[in-house]
């Protein structure tokens, strides 16, 4: 993969086009997309009004387990158990889980009751736990956080589709109870329409020759990510708290992205150097000018990870280690992370920012992540994507703080990103253009 770094001094001189701002358009609200405000993730689109696909571990013969355990009663409600297991499985493609609950899928019991019924929701979950098919983190906070569930280790390996004939197919009337919302914003509708233009180059089949998965679970995740796209099994979620979007592309493993196509054409990815640390600049007030300028100089030049890492007595050997420490110790970890040298090095250089982070995390440490991700969505989705959706309609998809588009449209995307950051944060970051050498090697056309 070739990464070109754009000179942000050139972008600072860009005249932002204010004609893009606050444009309005009429949207078709008939397409049904998911909203993670329901917490229970459902990877549905409009086609799911006709059918539903279940996924089960290959190690699990659920009817047999029910019979042997004396729970034959549940055989006539088999689809309800399959439904819950499928929610838990498909939930791993929704990356909204907290760091401590990364492998758990959050299930909102109220939403589940709407689908499987008040009588069955809680009992079905308890049954699956008693049978050691799933486990729970028991992290329930009334009005704030629902419990999370994941598969027991022996079943968290490979998964397969369950034929409708064997699943006790979901009654048509039940499909109307599944939590869904009408798509209302132009950026969400636009992204969803672009998602349906996505495919993978046929050479993705050669990927497996050199790929060495770390675990059966990772192997399954990679294979299913490809299968979902090849099978046009689209999923689309958005978090109405942060505004973040999750779909087949955001969850696609990095190693698979070089094979990504939009309208059959290879793509280019434009991302923001040390984007999440850069968002911390929004925490400074007017009286914090001196430290703010110091911090701005570091993040606007895309060297935050290296800067903090080099302050340690024993720096990490790799940049990725410093990046991981930034996310784990500073941005998304609890206040217990302050004891580590990486955080101490950061706090010594930026004491005002350290105090502000302290204040935010004291009540709930996840609050800082919410603030940063909300700002990210405001700039990338509400800013750049909405402007494109309402004007030029060039094909774009997002992976949180990066934008994927066709090479011939990269200059427009770069200009819009630069202008949004300049307007919202008063800083223009380093923007990197990722051109996938693998696609160039395949000699695919780079323009229409």
PyMOL commands that set and color helices and strands:
alter all, ss='L'
color gray80, all
select helices_A, chain A and resi 8-12+18-20+36-38+46-49+62-68+72-93+99-101+109-116+121-130+153-155+164-167+172-175+186-195+202-209+216-230+254-257+275-283+286-300+304-309+319-331+335-339+341-349+351-363+367-390+407-425+437-441
alter helices_A, ss='H'
color red, helices_A
select strands_A, chain A and resi 2-6+32-33+54-57+105-106+134-136+148-151+159-162+181-182+198-200+236-238+245-247+260-262+265-266+268-272+396-399+402-405+431-435
alter strands_A, ss='S'
color yellow, strands_A
deselect
rebuild
show_as cartoon
